[in-house]
Amino acid sequence: MRLMWMVCLAFFAPLAAVAGDYGKAPAPPWVEAIEVPPMTDALRAASYGGIAYLLNDSQSAYEGEVKISYGRYVMQVTDRAGLERAGTVQYDFDPNFESLRLVHLDVRRGDEVIQYADRVKEEIFRRETRLDAGIIDGQLTVHWQIPDLRVGDVVDYAVYFRREPLFDGATRSGGAGMEFGVPVGLVHHSVLWPRDWPFHQAPLPDRVERREADLGAVRRFDWWRRGHMPFPDEALTPVEDLREAKVSYGAWGDWQPLNDALSPYYDKAYALPESWMAKLDAIRASHSSREMQATAALRLVQDEIRYVGIEVGVGGYFARTPEEVVAAGFGDCKDKSLLLVTSLRALGIGADVALTDIDEGYRLAGAVAAIRAFDHMIVRVRIGLQTFWVDPTATHEAGRLRVAVTPDYGFALPIGHGTAEGLQPVVPLQEQGWLVDSTETFEFGLLGVYLTVEDAFQGEAANGQRRRWAEEPALVNAKAYLDYYASVYPGIRELTPPKLQDDVEQNEIRVRAGYFIPRNEVFLAELGRDFPFFADNWGKRLVVALSGPRETPLLLGSAMKETKKVIVINAPLDFLPPESVAINNDGFFFSFSGYAPEPGHMELSWSFRTKGRKVPADKVRSVVADARRIADATYWTWDLTPE
């Protein structure tokens, strides 16, 4: 993770200002002046992108429920490559409940200090950086360009935000990154915390210094990280095992206050338009089982309500009513979740909205209770003793609930029913993972070789194929299949294009295609001397650089199981299949076997299956070593040319 100095931190918010405005003002009186550390040889040598980061200082305080957050950043341009980044300063803020103040914008050049706060005109515009993802958040961007910046200059700027709460307790939390993917001379974070608020903090490593001072009506907490150098990059590290330290704290000791704030809105009865009720009546009439009714309602919301996130102001926390969403024909995760829950309850099926985080859901188990821990909403469906988790914003999904893919978000917090249940696991089952079963049949004849390809996709793989075939023309997918085989068998031709069969109830997609390799390509060209039969090298996705002992676990991700069979018929050769291979370790199981029942016939079989979501750090080296071995057992060639 690289340090993003030019973008304001989410949930940082400012003094004597009205929400939505921008201006210039001195730092709040409670801000403590932090001495900028000197440039060191080590910091200069490790500078990234032509910039050495000297100071990252963030401080917060409260006026009632209004949170005021101050940030100061100091960096030196060490190379021409850093001029653009250091010379552009910009911050985003939500004008519905945030205000922004520029404290100073200085450039130090030797002993000279050039003050630009009153000399450089800001540009304020709305750019909607997440519009491509269908999200409109209404944020404004304040942008400054520093003129005549030179290599060796030190840029020093500070701002503060004022953030109004959208509901009681919404601002009673905070935090900051203390370590980044770039070196920083000094990172400091502090908060003036009202004495009558409880204080809960997530654990931190000892390398982050912590101080506490009693100031009467408030307590001051300070955290310091001095001279941080980035950790060596370790690919495929699970998000919950990242080593960079982060300060995280809040007033809530559990999730009950959040449930109390949101459940009155999300747990009440909402009306549905008559047109929508008619669709639910049709679902009830078409399906007798609760599971199939719930499945049909989910697909209705997924497919007929397109995803557009209007997350302006309160829209970032509270969904629009189901009537509004149906009338508009679009909605964000909150809108679609509330519509689905209301629809399921109208069908007599138990359902609740639930908060989660798309990218960092697995970190929620160690998070301090706060609204800032979440960025997504999904739905929990309860039918009898069974619980299903579904994402109404997903597309091109299929399968009745018991075989449909559970979204891989780690944990979610159901909202409603008066008492908070706490975080619940949201993890796909093994049989919902990436499941692929492929068979290739090579039949040798007088004219050449006929190849029949049969692929079966289930779980996440089926969803992926369905999405691919929906988003791209059949001709594009057919060409992709042909190109895949042409890269191995030059001269191959398509006989029957790939044909897709979709079992939407079982979430299984089958694709069948036929190809032909002319005799002259097989026996007279280079291909005939090294005719290959092969499987994918599944191990390559687990091969990572190991320059020393691994410090973090290795992420395997959702469950994956792929099998491949090659059947050879009537080949002009008495085959001697390679020896069998079996690899079994803490990360995966791999096997290869082959047999030749009669002259000209052979069958080769491969299987690869991951175990769990991640590999412990002390087992990574052996797993990676085994992953490298897979390549030696996935590609075999035979000489088919006449002697």
C-alpha positions in Angstrom: 0.0 0.0 0.0 1.5 3.3 -1.0 0.9 6.4 0.9 -1.7 8.6 -0.8 -0.8 12.1 0.3 -2.9 13.9 -2.2 -6.3 12.4 -1.3 -8.1 13.1 1.9 -8.7 10.2 4.1 -12.3 8.9 4.3 -14.0 9.8 7.5 -11.7 12.7 8.2 -13.6 15.7 8.7 -13.4 20.5 10.5 -14.0 24.8 13.0 -16.3 27.7 12.8 -17.5 26.6 9.4 -20.7 25.7 7.7 -21.0 22.2 6.1 -20.3 22.4 2.5 -18.0 25.5 2.4 -14.3 26.0 1.8 -12.0 28.6 3.1 -8.7 29.4 4.8 -8.1 29.6 8.5 -5.3 29.1 11.0 -4.9 25.8 12.7 -7.4 25.1 15.6 -5.9 26.2 18.9 -5.7 22.6 20.2 -3.4 21.4 17.4 0.1 20.6 18.7 3.0 21.7 16.6 5.1 18.7 15.6 8.7 19.2 14.7 9.6 18.0 11.2 12.3 15.4 11.4 15.5 16.0 9.3 16.2 14.3 6.1 18.5 11.3 6.6 20.6 9.4 4.1 18.4 6.3 4.7 15.2 8.2 4.0 16.7 9.8 0.9 18.0 6.5 -0.4 14.6 4.8 0.1 12.5 7.6 -1.3 9.8 6.5 -3.7 8.9 8.2 -7.0 11.3 11.2 -6.4 9.7 12.2 -3.1 11.0 11.7 0.5 8.2 11.8 3.0 9.3 13.6 6.2 6.1 14.0 8.2 2.6 12.7 8.2 0.7 14.3 11.1 -3.0 13.9 11.8 -4.9 15.3 14.9 -8.5 15.2 15.9 -10.9 16.8 18.4 -14.6 17.2 19.0 -17.1 20.0 19.4 -20.0 18.0 20.8 -20.7 15.3 18.1 -18.9 17.4 15.4 -15.5 15.9 14.6 -12.6 18.3 13.6 -9.7 16.6 11.9 -6.4 18.3 11.1 -3.7 16.9 8.8 -0.2 18.2 8.0 2.1 16.6 5.4 5.7 17.5 4.6 7.8 16.0 1.8 10.9 16.8 -0.1 11.3 16.5 -3.9 14.5 14.4 -4.4 14.2 13.8 -8.2 12.5 15.2 -11.2 10.1 12.3 -11.1 8.5 13.7 -8.0 7.6 17.2 -9.2 4.1 16.4 -10.5 3.0 14.5 -7.4 4.5 17.0 -4.9 3.3 20.0 -6.9 -0.4 18.9 -6.9 -2.4 19.1 -3.7 -6.0 18.2 -3.6 -8.7 17.1 -1.1 -12.2 15.6 -1.5 -15.0 16.5 0.9 -18.7 15.9 1.0 -20.5 19.3 1.0 -23.6 17.8 2.7 -21.9 17.4 6.0 -18.2 18.4 5.7 -16.3 21.7 5.4 -12.6 22.2 4.5 -10.1 24.8 5.6 -6.6 25.3 4.2 -4.2 26.2 7.0 -1.0 26.7 5.1 0.7 25.8 1.8 4.4 26.5 2.0 7.5 25.6 0.0 10.9 25.8 1.7 13.9 26.3 -0.7 17.0 26.4 1.4 16.5 29.1 4.0 13.6 30.7 2.1 10.0 30.0 2.9 7.5 30.7 0.1 3.9 31.0 1.4 1.4 30.1 -1.3 -1.9 29.9 0.6 -2.9 33.4 -0.4 -1.1 33.4 -3.7 -2.4 30.3 -5.4 -6.0 30.1 -6.4 -7.8 26.9 -5.6 -10.0 25.1 -8.1 -13.2 23.5 -6.8 -15.0 21.0 -8.9 -17.0 17.8 -8.8 -15.3 14.9 -10.5 -17.2 11.8 -9.3 -14.2 9.5 -9.2 -16.3 6.4 -8.8 -18.7 7.1 -11.6 -17.4 4.2 -13.7 -18.5 1.9 -10.8 -22.0 3.4 -10.8 -21.5 5.4 -7.7 -22.4 9.1 -7.4 -21.2 10.4 -4.0 -21.5 14.2 -4.6 -18.0 15.0 -3.3 -16.2 18.2 -4.2 -12.5 18.4 -4.9 -10.4 21.3 -3.9 -7.3 21.5 -6.1 -4.1 23.6 -5.9 -1.1 23.6 -8.2 2.2 24.8 -6.7 4.1 27.0 -9.3 7.8 26.8 -10.0 8.5 23.7 -7.8 12.1 22.5 -8.0 14.1 19.4 -7.1 15.2 19.9 -3.5 12.2 21.9 -2.4 10.3 20.9 0.7 6.5 21.1 0.4 4.6 21.6 3.7 0.8 22.0 3.8 -2.0 21.5 6.3 -5.8 21.4 6.2 -8.6 20.6 8.6 -12.1 19.3 8.2 -15.3 19.7 10.1 -17.6 16.7 9.9 -21.2 16.8 11.1 -22.7 13.5 12.3 -25.5 11.9 10.4 -26.7 10.1 13.5 -25.7 10.0 17.1 -22.3 8.4 17.6 -21.4 8.2 13.9 -18.3 10.4 14.4 -17.2 8.7 17.6 -14.4 6.8 16.1 -11.1 7.4 14.3 -7.8 6.1 13.2 -4.9 6.5 10.9 -2.3 4.4 9.1 1.1 4.5 10.9 3.1 2.6 8.4 3.0 2.6 4.6 4.6 1.2 1.5 7.0 4.1 1.4 9.4 5.3 4.1 8.2 8.1 6.4 10.5 10.1 8.7 7.7 10.5 11.3 4.1 9.5 11.5 2.0 11.0 14.3 -1.7 10.7 15.2 -3.5 12.2 18.2 -7.1 12.7 19.4 -8.6 14.8 22.1 -11.2 12.4 23.4 -14.1 13.5 25.6 -13.7 12.0 29.1 -17.3 10.8 29.3 -17.0 8.7 26.2 -15.7 5.1 26.5 -12.5 4.5 24.6 -11.7 1.2 22.9 -8.6 0.7 20.8 -7.5 -2.1 18.5 -4.1 -3.8 19.4 -0.9 -2.2 17.9 2.6 -3.5 17.7 5.2 -2.2 20.2 7.0 -0.3 17.5 4.2 2.2 17.6 4.7 4.5 20.6 1.5 5.4 22.6 1.0 8.2 25.1 -2.0 9.2 27.2 -2.5 12.5 29.0 -5.3 13.6 31.3 -6.5 17.1 30.4 -9.6 17.3 32.5 -12.6 17.3 30.3 -10.7 15.4 27.6 -8.0 12.8 27.4 -5.3 13.2 24.8 -4.0 10.1 23.1 -0.9 10.2 20.9 0.7 7.6 18.7 4.1 7.9 17.1 6.0 5.9 14.4 9.5 7.0 13.8 11.7 6.2 10.9 9.5 3.6 9.3 11.0 1.7 6.4 8.6 -0.4 4.3 8.4 -4.1 4.9 9.7 -6.3 2.1 6.8 -6.9 -0.3 5.2 -10.3 0.1 2.8 -11.2 -2.7 -0.6 -12.8 -1.9 -0.7 -11.7 1.7 -4.3 -12.0 3.1 -5.8 -8.6 4.0 -6.2 -9.5 7.7 -2.4 -10.4 7.9 -1.0 -7.2 6.4 1.9 -6.0 8.6 1.5 -2.2 8.3 0.3 -0.9 11.6 -3.0 1.2 11.8 -4.4 3.0 14.8 -8.1 2.3 15.2 -10.3 3.4 18.1 -13.9 4.2 19.0 -16.5 4.7 21.7 -18.4 1.6 21.1 -17.4 -1.6 23.0 -19.7 -3.7 20.8 -22.0 -3.4 17.8 -25.2 -2.6 19.7 -25.0 1.2 19.3 -24.7 0.8 15.6 -27.6 -1.6 15.5 -29.6 0.8 17.7 -28.9 3.6 15.2 -29.7 1.8 12.0 -32.3 -0.9 12.9 -35.2 1.5 13.3 -34.8 2.4 9.6 -33.8 -0.9 8.1 -36.0 -3.2 10.3 -39.4 -1.5 9.8 -42.2 -2.4 7.3 -42.1 -0.7 4.0 -44.8 -0.6 1.3 -44.1 -2.1 -2.2 -45.6 -0.8 -5.4 -48.5 -2.8 -6.8 -46.5 -3.6 -9.9 -43.7 -5.1 -7.8 -46.2 -7.0 -5.6 -47.7 -8.5 -8.8 -44.2 -9.9 -9.6 -43.9 -11.3 -6.1 -47.4 -12.9 -6.5 -46.2 -14.5 -9.7 -43.1 -15.9 -7.9 -45.4 -17.3 -5.2 -47.6 -19.0 -7.7 -44.7 -20.4 -9.7 -42.7 -21.9 -6.9 -43.9 -23.9 -4.0 -40.7 -24.0 -1.9 -39.5 -21.1 0.2 -36.0 -21.7 -1.2 -37.1 -21.3 -4.8 -39.2 -18.3 -4.0 -36.3 -16.6 -2.2 -34.0 -17.4 -5.2 -36.5 -15.9 -7.7 -36.9 -12.8 -5.5 -33.1 -12.4 -5.4 -32.8 -12.7 -9.2 -35.6 -10.2 -9.6 -33.7 -7.6 -7.6 -30.4 -8.4 -9.2 -31.6 -8.4 -12.8 -34.4 -5.7 -12.9 -32.9 -3.1 -10.6 -29.6 -1.8 -12.1 -26.8 -0.7 -9.9 -26.4 3.0 -9.4 -25.2 4.4 -6.1 -26.6 7.8 -5.2 -24.5 8.2 -2.0 -24.8 11.9 -1.5 -25.2 13.0 2.2 -27.5 10.7 4.1 -27.6 8.5 1.0 -24.2 7.2 2.2 -25.9 5.6 5.2 -29.6 5.2 4.6 -31.3 3.5 1.7 -34.1 5.0 -0.3 -37.5 3.4 0.2 -38.4 0.4 -1.9 -41.1 2.4 -3.6 -38.5 5.0 -4.7 -36.1 2.3 -5.9 -38.7 0.4 -7.9 -39.9 3.6 -9.5 -36.4 4.7 -10.4 -35.3 1.2 -11.6 -31.9 1.6 -10.0 -30.2 1.6 -6.6 -27.0 1.0 -4.7 -26.2 -1.8 -2.3 -28.3 -0.3 0.5 -31.3 0.3 -1.8 -31.2 -3.1 -3.4 -30.7 -4.9 0.0 -33.6 -3.1 1.6 -35.8 -3.8 -1.4 -34.9 -7.5 -1.3 -35.5 -7.8 2.4 -38.9 -6.1 2.0 -39.8 -8.4 -0.9 -38.7 -11.6 1.0 -40.7 -10.6 4.1 -43.7 -10.0 1.8 -43.3 -13.6 0.7 -43.2 -14.7 4.3 -39.4 -15.4 4.3 -37.1 -14.2 7.1 -34.4 -11.7 5.9 -32.2 -9.0 7.3 -29.8 -6.4 5.8 -26.2 -6.9 6.9 -23.1 -4.6 6.8 -19.8 -5.9 5.4 -16.7 -4.7 3.6 -16.0 -5.8 0.1 -12.2 -5.7 0.2 -11.4 -5.9 4.0 -14.3 -8.0 5.3 -11.9 -10.6 6.8 -10.4 -7.8 9.0 -13.7 -7.1 10.6 -13.1 -9.7 13.3 -10.4 -7.5 14.8 -12.0 -4.2 14.1 -13.2 -1.7 16.7 -16.9 -1.3 16.5 -17.7 1.7 14.3 -19.7 2.6 11.2 -16.4 3.4 9.4 -15.6 -0.4 9.4 -18.1 -1.1 6.6 -18.5 -0.1 2.9 -21.1 -2.5 1.6 -24.5 -4.0 2.5 -25.8 -7.5 1.7 -28.7 -9.7 2.8 -29.1 -12.7 5.1 -31.9 -15.1 4.2 -33.3 -17.5 6.8 -35.4 -20.5 5.7 -36.1 -22.9 8.6 -32.8 -23.7 10.2 -30.8 -22.7 7.1 -29.0 -19.4 6.6 -28.0 -18.0 3.2 -26.0 -14.9 2.4 -26.7 -13.1 -0.9 -25.5 -9.9 -2.6 -28.3 -8.2 -4.4 -25.8 -6.1 -6.4 -24.2 -9.2 -8.0 -24.8 -9.9 -11.7 -25.1 -13.0 -13.8 -25.4 -15.3 -10.8 -27.6 -18.5 -10.9 -28.4 -21.5 -8.8 -31.0 -22.1 -6.1 -29.8 -20.7 -2.8 -28.3 -24.0 -1.5 -26.0 -24.2 -4.6 -25.5 -20.5 -5.3 -22.2 -18.9 -4.4 -22.0 -17.3 -1.0 -20.2 -13.9 -1.4 -16.7 -14.2 -0.1 -16.7 -11.2 2.3 -15.4 -12.9 5.5 -17.8 -11.4 8.0 -21.0 -9.4 8.1 -23.1 -7.6 10.7 -26.9 -8.3 10.6 -29.0 -5.2 11.5 -32.3 -5.4 13.3 -34.3 -7.3 15.9 -33.3 -5.0 18.7 -30.2 -6.8 19.9 -27.1 -6.9 17.9 -26.0 -10.4 17.0 -22.4 -9.5 16.4 -20.3 -10.4 13.4 -21.3 -13.5 11.4 -19.0 -15.5 9.1 -19.7 -15.1 5.4 -17.5 -17.6 3.5 -18.3 -19.7 0.5 -18.4 -23.5 1.0 -15.9 -25.7 -0.8 -18.6 -26.8 -3.3 -19.3 -23.1 -4.2 -15.8 -22.3 -5.1 -14.1 -22.2 -8.5 -15.0 -25.6 -10.0 -14.0 -26.7 -13.5 -14.1 -30.2 -15.1 -12.6 -30.5 -18.6 -12.4 -33.4 -21.0 -10.5 -33.3 -24.3 -10.9 -36.3 -26.7 -8.4 -36.6 -29.5 -9.5 -39.1 -32.2 -7.0 -39.9 -34.9 -8.3 -40.7 -38.4 -7.1 -40.8 -42.0 -7.6 -37.1 -42.5 -6.2 -35.9 -39.3 -7.1 -35.5 -35.6 -10.6 -34.6 -34.4 -10.7 -32.8 -31.0 -13.8 -32.6 -28.9 -13.7 -30.2 -26.0 -16.2 -30.5 -23.1 -16.0 -28.1 -20.2 -18.2 -28.0 -17.1 -18.2 -25.0 -14.8 -19.8 -24.8 -11.4 -19.8 -22.3 -8.5 -17.8 -19.2 -9.0 -16.5 -20.6 -12.3 -20.0 -20.8 -13.6 -20.8 -17.3 -12.6 -17.6 -16.1 -14.3 -18.5 -17.9 -17.6 -22.0 -16.7 -17.5 -20.8 -13.1 -17.1 -18.2 -13.6 -19.9 -20.7 -15.0 -22.4 -23.3 -12.3 -21.5 -20.8 -9.4 -21.9 -19.0 -10.6 -25.1 -20.5 -11.9 -28.4 -20.5 -15.6 -29.0 -18.0 -15.0 -31.9 -15.5 -13.4 -29.5 -15.8 -16.3 -27.1 -15.5 -18.8 -30.0 -12.3 -17.1 -31.2 -10.9 -17.1 -27.7 -11.4 -20.9 -27.5 -9.8 -21.4 -31.0 -6.9 -19.1 -30.2 -6.2 -21.1 -27.0 -5.9 -24.3 -28.9 -4.2 -22.8 -31.9 -1.4 -21.6 -29.6 -0.6 -25.2 -29.0 -1.8 -27.0 -32.2 -0.8 -24.9 -35.2 -3.2 -25.3 -38.1 -6.2 -26.3 -36.0 -9.6 -25.4 -37.4 -13.0 -25.0 -35.9 -15.6 -27.6 -36.8 -18.4 -26.7 -34.4 -18.2 -23.5 -32.4 -18.5 -23.5 -28.7 -22.1 -24.0 -27.6 -23.1 -23.0 -24.1 -25.7 -24.9 -22.0 -26.8 -23.1 -18.7 -28.5 -25.0 -15.9 -29.6 -21.9 -13.9 -31.1 -24.0 -11.1 -27.9 -25.9 -10.4 -25.6 -23.1 -11.4 -23.7 -25.3 -13.9 -22.5 -24.2 -17.3 -21.4 -26.7 -20.0 -19.5 -25.7 -23.1 -18.9 -28.1 -26.0 -16.8 -27.4 -29.1 -15.2 -29.4 -31.9 -11.9 -28.9 -33.8 -9.9 -30.5 -36.5 -6.1 -30.7 -37.1 -5.4 -31.7 -40.7 -3.2 -34.7 -41.3 -0.4 -32.7 -42.9 -0.2 -30.5 -39.8 0.0 -33.5 -37.6 2.5 -35.8 -39.4 4.4 -33.6 -41.8 5.0 -30.4 -39.7 6.9 -29.7 -36.5 3.8 -30.5 -34.4 4.0 -34.1 -35.2 7.4 -34.5 -33.6 6.2 -33.0 -30.3 2.5 -33.5 -30.2 1.4 -32.3 -26.7 -1.3 -33.3 -24.3 -1.5 -31.0 -21.4 -3.4 -29.4 -18.5 -3.1 -25.9 -17.0 -0.2 -25.2 -14.7 -2.3 -24.5 -11.7 0.7 -24.1 -9.5 1.9 -20.9 -11.2 -0.6 -18.8 -9.3 1.0 -19.8 -6.0 4.6 -19.3 -7.0 5.9 -16.2 -5.2 9.4 -14.8 -4.7 11.0 -16.0 -1.4 14.1 -14.1 -0.6 14.1 -15.2 3.0 11.7 -16.6 5.6 8.1 -15.8 4.8 6.6 -13.4 7.4 2.9 -13.5 6.4 0.5 -16.3 5.3 0.0 -17.0 1.6 -3.5 -16.3 0.3 -5.1 -19.1 -1.7 -8.5 -17.4 -1.9 -11.8 -19.1 -2.4 -11.8 -22.8 -2.8 -10.6 -24.0 -6.2 -11.0 -27.5 -7.7 -10.1 -28.3 -11.3 -9.9 -31.6 -13.1 -8.7 -32.3 -16.6 -8.9 -35.5 -18.6 -7.3 -36.2 -22.0 -8.6 -39.2 -24.0 -6.6 -40.3 -27.0 -8.1 -42.7 -29.5 -6.5 -44.6 -32.5 -3.2 -42.8 -32.4 -0.4 -44.4 -34.5 1.6 -45.1 -31.4 1.9 -47.5 -28.5 1.8 -45.1 -25.6 3.9 -45.5 -22.5 2.2 -43.0 -20.1 4.4 -41.0 -17.7 4.6 -42.1 -14.1 1.9 -41.0 -11.7 2.5 -37.9 -9.5 0.8 -37.0 -6.2 1.5 -33.8 -4.2 -0.2 -33.3 -0.9 0.7 -30.4 1.4 -0.8 -27.7 3.6 -2.0 -25.6 0.6 -3.2 -28.0 -2.1 -3.6 -31.5 -3.5 -2.4 -32.3 -7.0 -2.4 -35.6 -8.8 -1.6 -36.9 -12.3 -2.1 -40.4 -13.6 -2.2 -42.0 -17.0 -2.8 -45.4 -18.5 -2.8 -47.0 -22.0 -5.4 -49.8 -22.1 -4.5 -50.8 -25.7 -2.3 -49.7 -28.6 -3.1 -46.2 -29.8 -5.3 -45.4 -26.8 -4.4 -43.5 -23.7 -6.0 -41.5 -20.9 -4.3 -38.8 -18.8 -6.0 -37.3 -15.7 -5.1 -34.3 -13.6 -6.6 -33.0 -10.5 -5.9 -29.8 -8.5 -7.6 -28.7 -5.3 -6.8 -26.0 -2.8 -7.1 -26.5 1.0 -8.5 -23.6 3.0 -8.2 -20.0 2.3 -4.5 -19.4 3.2 -1.3 -21.2 4.1 0.5 -20.5 7.4 3.7 -18.5 6.9 6.0 -21.3 8.1 4.5 -23.7 5.5 4.7 -21.3 2.5 8.2 -22.3 1.4 7.3 -26.0 1.0 3.9 -25.2 -0.7 5.7 -22.9 -3.2 8.3 -25.6 -3.9 5.5 -28.1 -4.6 3.7 -25.6 -6.8 6.8 -25.3 -9.0 6.7 -29.1 -9.4 3.3 -29.1 -11.0 4.6 -27.7 -14.2 6.7 -30.8 -14.8 3.6 -33.0 -14.7 1.1 -30.9 -16.8 2.7 -31.0 -20.3 3.7 -34.1 -22.2 4.7 -34.6 -25.8 5.0 -37.6 -28.2 6.6 -38.1 -31.6 3.8 -39.1 -34.0 5.8 -38.9 -37.2 6.4 -42.0 -39.4 9.8 -43.6 -38.8 
